[in-house]
Amino acid sequence: MKYAIITGASKGLGESIAKHLLQEQIAVVSVSRTENEELKNIAISKGMDYKHISCNLSLETEIQEVFMEIAHCLFEKNPTEILLFNNAGVIEPIQKVGNLDQTPIIRNIKVNLIAPILITNLFLSKAQLTNTKVTVINVTSGAAVRSIEGWSVYCSSKAGLNMFTQTTAIEQAELKTENTIIGFSPGIMDTGMQETIRSSSEAAFKELEKFKEFKEKNLLLETDAVASRLIDLVLRGTPESGRVYHIKELLES
């Protein structure tokens, strides 16, 4: 049996990924600070194995404790594959360098970069002792490869996540494991993160009006459509380890 772990599964893309996986009869472990009751009800109606675990991904000690417990429980079941979706992310602080506050800088790096590194390291370590394949999907951003004024911290954390993804893939290939790690850039979606961006100031974020237009002109992607393409790639495609996929590629294929 396959099991999926999804960080940030309570809303946005994470919620949509969880819904699609439950439809595919894949057991889901949701990790976020709050539980999505709809996911629990879907799992109950389908008789699927589902569990929510609360975790603050900006606290390293909490990450270690929570994911050690998850790994212990899942690997004990001898699953054929564990799908790890490092989806949780934060955009703040939106501000130019010189006007940044320390606390949101540190939280951004911890949630967007340190948490995925710690979680991936833990699961690949456990996988060395089992026959379970681990597939890691790191949700990244176009901002990882494009400098955006006001987003220096977000751009940097996502660029770091891309490099971590690519380097880990090289290492796993050298070790001749069956494990796969990819990046996935979901594009500009209609999520709470976009609301945060639109509520920022033009002094802090030069492209503010452009992002407001995305919403006004209905140009934002729906998370369900994005999740559907990602799940198709992961479950029915042949993801190339180390590659960063963009939603545009998947929508065009």
N, C-alpha and C positions, 0 to 999 in steps of 0.2 A: 504493500500500500504506500501511496505517496502522502507526505505531510507538507503543508506550507506554513511558514511563519511570515507574518506581514507586520512591519512596524508602521505606525500611523494609520492603522486600519479603521479607525472610528469615523473617518470622513474623507471626502475627496477621492483621489485616485486609489488610495489604500482600501477604502470601502468598496469601490467598484471591482478592484482586483479580488477581494475576498468573496464578493457575490458571484463572480464568474467561476472562481475555483470551487465554491460549494455546488454550483450547477454542474461542474465537471466531476462531482463526487470525490473531491479531494479534501481531506481533513484540514482544518484551519486553526492555527493559533494566532489570535489577534493580540498585538502588543501596542498599547497606547495608554495615555493617562486616564481616558474615560472609555466606557464600553458602548458599542453601538447595539442597541436592543434589537434592531431590525435584523442584523446579522445572526444574532442568537436565535431569533424566531425562524429565520430561513433554515438554519441548521436543524432545529428541532423538527420542522415540517418535513425535512428530507431524511431525517434519521441519521444525520451526519455528525461525526466527531468534531466538536468545536469547543475552543476554550479561549477566554479572554484573560489576559494578565496585564495588570497595571504596571507601568514602568515610566519613570522620568529619564529620558535618554540624555539629559544633560548632566546626570550624576553617574560617574564611572562605577562607583561601588554598587549602585543599584543595577546597572547594566550587567555587571559580573554575576551578581547574585541571581537575578531573574533569568538570564540566559544560560547559566550553568544548570539551573533547575529544568529549563525547557529542554536543553540538550540531553540531560540525563534521562528525562521521561521519553523523549522521542527515539533516541538511539537504542533504548531498551526494547522498543517494539520491533526492531530490525526492519525498518521501512526500506522499500526499494530505492526511494529517493526523497531527499528533503529539499524543498524549494525555499530559499531564503530571500525575501523581498525587503531590502533595505530602502524603504520608501519614505519614512518620516523625514521632514525637512523644514527649515525655517528660513525666511527671506530677510528678516530684520538682523542687523540695523540697516535701514535705508538712509544713508547720510554720507556726505563727502569726508574723506580722510582729513583729519584736523578738527572735525566736529563729532567724532565717534565717541560713544560711551563704552567703557570697558566691559560691563556686564553682558550686554547683548552680543558683543564681539565674541566673547568666550563661549556663550551659549550656542551661537551659530556654528562655530568650529566643532564644538562637542557633539551637537546633534547631527550636523551634515557630514562630518568627516570622522571624528574620533569614534562615535558609536558604531558606524558601519565597519570600521577597521577592527574594533574589539570583538564585535559579534561574528564577523567573518573568520577572524583568527581562531576563535573558540570552536566554531563548527568544523573548520578544516582540520583543526587539531584532533577533535573527537573522531572525525571520519577516517583518520589514519589507522584507527584500531578496529574498524568495521568494514563491512562490504557495502555500506550505504553510500550512494552517490549524492553529492551536495551540489546544487545549482544555485549560484548567488546572482541576484539581479539588483544592481545598484542603480537607484533612480537618480539620474543626474540632470543636467540642464544645458540648454544652448549657451547659457551664461558662462559655462566652463571654458568655452573657446572664443568668447567675445567679451571684450572689456566694456562694461556699462557704468557710466557715471552714477555714483551713489550706491552701487552694489559691490564695492571692492571686496567686502568680506564674503558675500555669497558667491561671487565669481571665483574667488580664491578657494573656498571650501569645496566647490563642485569640480574645479580643475584638479584639486588634490584627489578627489574621489575617482576621477577618470584615470589618473596616473596610478592610483592604488589598484584599480581594476585591471589595468593593462599589465602591471608588474606582477600581480598575483597570478594572472593567467600564464605568464612566462614560467613562473616558478612551478606551477602545477603541471605544466607540460613537461618540464625538466624532470619532475618527480614521477612522471608517467601515471598520474592518477586519472580517474574518470571524471573528476570534478570540473565544473564549468563556471566561469564568472563573466558576466557581461554588464555593460552599462546600458541604460535606457533613458533617452531624452524625450519626455512626453509632449513637448511643445507647450503652447500657451493654452491652459485649460480654464474652464469656468469653476474656480475653486475659491476657498477662503483666502488663499495666498494672493490671488488677484485682487480681492477686496482690500487686503492690506496694502498692496502696491498702489491702488487707486486712491487710498486715503493718505498717502504721503504728500509731501510738499514739492513744488516744482524747484524750489531752491535746493532741495536735497536730491531730487531725481529729475534729471533733464528731460527724460522721455515720458513724463507723466501723461501728457495729453494724448500721446500715441496709444498708451495702454488704456486710457479711458475710451478711446475710439474703438478698440478691440471689442469692448463690452457693448457700446452703443450700436455698433454695426453688426453685432452677432457673429463675430469672427473667432470667438473662443471655442475650443474643442470641448465636447462633452466627455467627462471622465469614463463613462461606460464604453464609449466607442474606442477610446485609447486603451483601456484595460482589455477589451476584447481582442485587439490586435496583438497586444503584448502576450496574452495567454496563448493565443494561437502560435506565436513564435516559440514560446517556452515548451508547450506541450506537443505541438505537432510539427514544429520546424526543426532545424538543426542549428541552434545558436552557435556561433563561432566564438570560442572563449577569448576574452580580451577585447572584443569588438564593442564599440559604443554605438548602439542602434538609435536612430532618430525616428520618431513617429511618422514623419513624411515618407521615409522609405517603406514603412510597413503599410501605409495607406495606399501607396502607389503600386505595391506588389500584388 
